[in-house]
Amino acid sequence: MSKREVLIIGAGPAGLTAALELVRAGFKPIVIDADSQVGGISKTINFEGNRMDLGGHRFFSKSDWVMDWWQQILPVETEESTKQTANLAYQGQQRPFMPNRYAQSSDGDRVMLIRSRLSRIYYLRRFFDYPVKLNANTIRNLGLSRMAKIGVSYAAARMAPIKFEQTLEDFLINRFGRELFQTFFKDYTEKVWGVPCSDISAEWGAQRIKGLSITKALLHAARQVLGSGSAGSKAVETSLIEQFMYPKLGPGQLWEVVAEMVEKGGGQVFLNQRAMRIHRDEFRITGIDALDTISGNVRRINCTNLISTIPVKELMENMQPAAPSALLSIARALPYRDFITVGLLVPRMFPPAGTKVDSAVGMPADNWIYIQEPDVKLGRLQIFNNWSPAMVKDHPKIFLGLEYFCTEGDELWNMPKDCLLSFAANELEKIGLIKASEVESGTVIKVPKAYPAYFGAYDRMPELRTYFSQFSNLFLVGRNGMHRYNNQDHSMVSAKLAVECIVDPAMNRGAIWDVNVEQDYQEEK
Ligand SMILES: Cc1cc2nc3c(=O)[nH]c(=O)nc-3n(C[C@H](O)[C@H](O)[C@H](O)COP(=O)(O)OP(=O)(O)OC[C@H]3O[C@@H](n4cnc5c(N)ncnc54)[C@H](O)[C@@H]3O)c2cc1C
């Protein structure tokens, strides 16, 4: 087999991990990406010297291989005095973490930072802890009568649970009670997925919210009070992570360095190249046609193996000759949720009275804030300064990312950039956090297919998987590549396994689909 002819579509975390692992195994892969920069959804956008992270990417993994891999690319910057104690902690528990590479002073910006997480819920124009805790702040914010209602409805749900949990709404009410469901889950979940909780299957809740319960929350609170976390356990809900690694210049920085390493090792990364037709000879991929999105030229790239990180829907639609029509219809019906981030540069913020702020400009210390307020469409607010101070050009200015969940083609998605900028600024003023007239500049980034969704045709994915598994030289990896809610680390591990199968065809290809089957470990709960 020619070591040149492994082709990878997509220069996001999955594609670039595959590329670097192939280079390390002596191959010289070709990577193409339709975008003008690498990193996929994990890229960093540079706006007038300020940096945006689309979603806010924590670098944390239960996999030692991933943690080590990241640090090989960007070593961790730690004070000499804290070298021995640096660790990633979750509330009450810790992951034994010993940075294995430390930044050399000459590397300046090419480092990982260890950052503390703070993310709260903004509701009733007040901040609530996230995950919601039973503490004085929550009781004060909600008021005694609402608290009493929550308690009564929780007790009612425990005593007389909904017998056949069919929907996510049933699932959540059974675990948290109707009042708590309506207070903290309903509006936000519906903002994210764009469908009522009663239209989402209970199984989805079981996969994603597994392990979080009132009992656990109470036990957790008790452990905090008593100060007795069990050290060393990895079996912990990741929504409880308190510290994570973060590239100094945003997540895309890491992937830019990886792309450089791939090219240094003899691989090639071509940007602005969209995969169009995927040519097959029965169940063997022979090559693709790539469209140069700048010149409009189309060129054929032959390959011995193809690693695809592009949406399953797109892969299926581009097969030449066409895939069986029944399967094509399933692929076309796979649902996605799309995402818009509006970046706004502001001189100050106006958090509710009494909020502890980080600076004279009223900036809360949160990395991100869940916006639970039902009177705005805004879903989440990122404060990029708090991910890494180097994300912002002129301090003490504040660079915010206002995140909207939407569907390609809907009203929000189609809104022109200027309208979106003022719409977003006005929403943030409406809930009291900024003055729209003070916004200095802003930008809008649209991210199609940010979330492969688990409803609609999703339950027919096994049929597509069976079809693709008949191709001996095609590997589906990554997030949209597998239509799975994969984080960076899952995407990377799936890519690593694909490379192992290419290097040694006797390896079990099915193992790729075993990555992240637990689903208990997502960026968002
Ligand atoms: C809001 C949000 C928050 C997140 N937070 C975290 C987090 O905290 N931690 C974490 O680890 N992960 C997080 N993730 C997940 C992370 O972004 C993904 O797991 C990761 O980017 C997936 O990598 P990938 O390579 O599979 O896909 P992508 O990043 O989607 O990359 C796929 C690439 O393929 C390219 N492409 C698509 N179609 C074509 C085509 N036809 N031809 C050529 N190129 C094509 C795209 O341009 C893209 O560059 C988050 C995601 C979101 C949406």
Ligand as a Chemical Component Dictionary entry (heavy atoms), coordinates in Angstrom:
data_LIG
# 
_chem_comp.id                   LIG 
_chem_comp.type                 NON-POLYMER 
_chem_comp.pdbx_formal_charge   0 
_chem_comp.three_letter_code    LIG 
# 
loop_
_chem_comp_atom.comp_id 
_chem_comp_atom.atom_id 
_chem_comp_atom.alt_atom_id 
_chem_comp_atom.type_symbol 
_chem_comp_atom.charge 
_chem_comp_atom.model_Cartn_x 
_chem_comp_atom.model_Cartn_y 
_chem_comp_atom.model_Cartn_z 
_chem_comp_atom.pdbx_ordinal 
LIG C1  C1  C 0 -21.004 24.377 21.834 1  
LIG C2  C2  C 0 -19.946 23.315 21.872 2  
LIG C3  C3  C 0 -19.121 23.181 22.982 3  
LIG C4  C4  C 0 -18.138 22.185 23.018 4  
LIG N1  N1  N 0 -17.327 22.075 24.131 5  
LIG C5  C5  C 0 -16.373 21.116 24.182 6  
LIG C6  C6  C 0 -15.507 21.009 25.305 7  
LIG O1  O1  O 0 -15.629 21.762 26.295 8  
LIG N2  N2  N 0 -14.525 20.070 25.283 9  
LIG C7  C7  C 0 -14.370 19.218 24.213 10 
LIG O2  O2  O 0 -13.440 18.420 24.233 11 
LIG N3  N3  N 0 -15.193 19.275 23.148 12 
LIG C8  C8  C 0 -16.193 20.196 23.105 13 
LIG N4  N4  N 0 -17.023 20.283 22.012 14 
LIG C9  C9  C 0 -16.932 19.241 20.969 15 
LIG C10 C10 C 0 -15.848 19.519 19.938 16 
LIG O3  O3  O 0 -16.088 20.763 19.332 17 
LIG C11 C11 C 0 -15.908 18.408 18.902 18 
LIG O4  O4  O 0 -15.848 17.154 19.545 19 
LIG C12 C12 C 0 -14.774 18.401 17.912 20 
LIG O5  O5  O 0 -14.550 19.631 17.286 21 
LIG C13 C13 C 0 -15.123 17.350 16.847 22 
LIG O6  O6  O 0 -14.033 17.173 16.014 23 
LIG P1  P1  P 0 -14.218 16.555 14.573 24 
LIG O7  O7  O 0 -12.907 16.616 13.922 25 
LIG O8  O8  O 0 -14.917 15.270 14.675 26 
LIG O9  O9  O 0 -15.280 17.498 13.832 27 
LIG P2  P2  P 0 -15.262 19.032 13.483 28 
LIG O10 O10 O 0 -14.605 19.812 14.528 29 
LIG O11 O11 O 0 -16.675 19.347 13.143 30 
LIG O12 O12 O 0 -14.386 19.106 12.161 31 
LIG C14 C14 C 0 -14.872 18.613 10.941 32 
LIG C15 C15 C 0 -14.192 19.361 9.816  33 
LIG O13 O13 O 0 -14.666 18.823 8.586  34 
LIG C16 C16 C 0 -14.795 19.876 7.661  35 
LIG N5  N5  N 0 -15.744 19.488 6.623  36 
LIG C17 C17 C 0 -17.069 19.250 6.730  37 
LIG N6  N6  N 0 -17.587 18.904 5.531  38 
LIG C18 C18 C 0 -16.551 18.905 4.652  39 
LIG C19 C19 C 0 -16.421 18.612 3.257  40 
LIG N7  N7  N 0 -17.466 18.224 2.514  41 
LIG N8  N8  N 0 -15.208 18.724 2.688  42 
LIG C20 C20 C 0 -14.127 19.100 3.404  43 
LIG N9  N9  N 0 -14.190 19.385 4.709  44 
LIG C21 C21 C 0 -15.376 19.278 5.339  45 
LIG C22 C22 C 0 -15.280 21.047 8.493  46 
LIG O14 O14 O 0 -14.958 22.276 7.842  47 
LIG C23 C23 C 0 -14.508 20.851 9.787  48 
LIG O15 O15 O 0 -13.317 21.581 9.800  49 
LIG C24 C24 C 0 -17.991 21.289 21.932 50 
LIG C25 C25 C 0 -18.820 21.446 20.806 51 
LIG C26 C26 C 0 -19.789 22.433 20.773 52 
LIG C27 C27 C 0 -20.661 22.574 19.557 53 
# 
loop_
_chem_comp_bond.comp_id 
_chem_comp_bond.atom_id_1 
_chem_comp_bond.atom_id_2 
_chem_comp_bond.value_order 
_chem_comp_bond.pdbx_ordinal 
LIG C1  C2  SING 1  
LIG C2  C3  SING 2  
LIG C2  C26 DOUB 3  
LIG C3  C4  DOUB 4  
LIG C4  N1  SING 5  
LIG C4  C24 SING 6  
LIG N1  C5  DOUB 7  
LIG C5  C6  SING 8  
LIG C5  C8  SING 9  
LIG C6  O1  DOUB 10 
LIG C6  N2  SING 11 
LIG N2  C7  SING 12 
LIG C7  O2  DOUB 13 
LIG C7  N3  SING 14 
LIG N3  C8  DOUB 15 
LIG C8  N4  SING 16 
LIG N4  C9  SING 17 
LIG N4  C24 SING 18 
LIG C9  C10 SING 19 
LIG C10 O3  SING 20 
LIG C10 C11 SING 21 
LIG C11 O4  SING 22 
LIG C11 C12 SING 23 
LIG C12 O5  SING 24 
LIG C12 C13 SING 25 
LIG C13 O6  SING 26 
LIG O6  P1  SING 27 
LIG P1  O7  DOUB 28 
LIG P1  O8  SING 29 
LIG P1  O9  SING 30 
LIG O9  P2  SING 31 
LIG P2  O10 DOUB 32 
LIG P2  O11 SING 33 
LIG P2  O12 SING 34 
LIG O12 C14 SING 35 
LIG C14 C15 SING 36 
LIG C15 O13 SING 37 
LIG C15 C23 SING 38 
LIG O13 C16 SING 39 
LIG C16 N5  SING 40 
LIG C16 C22 SING 41 
LIG N5  C17 SING 42 
LIG N5  C21 SING 43 
LIG C17 N6  DOUB 44 
LIG N6  C18 SING 45 
LIG C18 C19 SING 46 
LIG C18 C21 DOUB 47 
LIG C19 N7  SING 48 
LIG C19 N8  DOUB 49 
LIG N8  C20 SING 50 
LIG C20 N9  DOUB 51 
LIG N9  C21 SING 52 
LIG C22 O14 SING 53 
LIG C22 C23 SING 54 
LIG C23 O15 SING 55 
LIG C24 C25 DOUB 56 
LIG C25 C26 SING 57 
LIG C26 C27 SING 58 
# 
